[in-house]
Amino acid sequence: MIGQQWRWTYRYPQFGGFETTDLVLPVGQNVQFNVTSLDVIHSFSAYQLGVKADANPGVNNVAYTHTLHTGAVMVRLL
């Protein structure tokens, strides 16, 4: 995921590097987030997933979660 002013962009390497502003996760699997930024330091927070990670320009910060069920998740760009 890539933090930038006012939004997150999600890149899916398993689909050829496809990028979108929609976060879609598989249910019942471990998920690895690679978090970075294009401009300044941002904070990725998805409390329903138990994930919070800083996005620093030029740095790959890794965070993990395990999805348990379907539904919407509130993602915050701080």
C-alpha positions in Angstrom: 0.0 0.0 0.0 1.2 3.5 -0.9 0.3 6.5 1.2 0.0 9.9 -0.5 -1.8 13.1 0.2 -5.5 12.4 1.0 -5.6 8.7 0.0 -4.1 5.2 0.0 -3.4 3.2 -3.2 -3.3 -0.5 -2.9 -1.0 -2.5 -5.3 -1.7 -6.2 -5.9 1.5 -8.0 -7.0 -0.4 -11.3 -7.6 -2.4 -9.5 -10.3 0.6 -8.0 -12.2 1.0 -4.9 -9.9 -2.6 -3.8 -10.5 -3.3 -0.6 -8.4 -6.6 0.7 -7.0 -7.9 2.8 -4.2 -10.1 -0.2 -3.0 -8.7 -2.6 -0.4 -9.8 -6.2 -1.0 -8.6 -9.0 1.2 -9.1 -12.7 1.2 -11.1 -14.2 4.1 -9.4 -16.7 6.5 -5.9 -16.0 5.4 -2.8 -14.3 6.6 -2.2 -11.0 4.9 1.1 -9.1 4.6 1.0 -5.3 4.1 4.0 -3.6 2.6 3.5 0.1 3.6 5.3 3.0 2.0 4.7 6.7 1.1 5.2 8.9 -1.9 5.4 12.2 -0.1 5.5 12.5 3.8 5.1 10.2 6.7 1.6 8.8 7.0 0.0 6.3 9.4 -2.1 3.4 8.1 -4.7 2.3 10.6 -7.3 -0.4 10.2 -8.4 -1.2 13.8 -10.9 -3.9 12.8 -7.9 -5.8 11.4 -5.7 -4.9 14.4 -3.2 -3.2 12.0 -1.4 0.1 12.4 1.8 0.9 10.5 3.7 4.0 9.5 4.3 4.8 5.9 7.7 6.5 5.3 8.9 7.7 1.9 11.4 5.3 0.4 10.9 2.7 3.2 9.0 -0.6 3.1 7.4 -1.1 6.5 5.8 -4.6 6.8 2.6 -5.4 8.9 0.6 -8.5 9.2 -3.0 -9.6 10.0 -5.3 -12.6 9.7 -8.7 -11.9 8.2 -11.6 -13.7 10.0 -14.8 -12.6 8.2 -16.3 -10.5 5.4 -17.3 -6.9 5.7 -16.2 -3.3 5.4 -13.1 -2.1 7.1 -12.5 1.5 8.1 -9.0 2.5 6.9 -7.6 5.8 8.1 -4.8 7.9 6.6 -3.3 9.9 9.4 
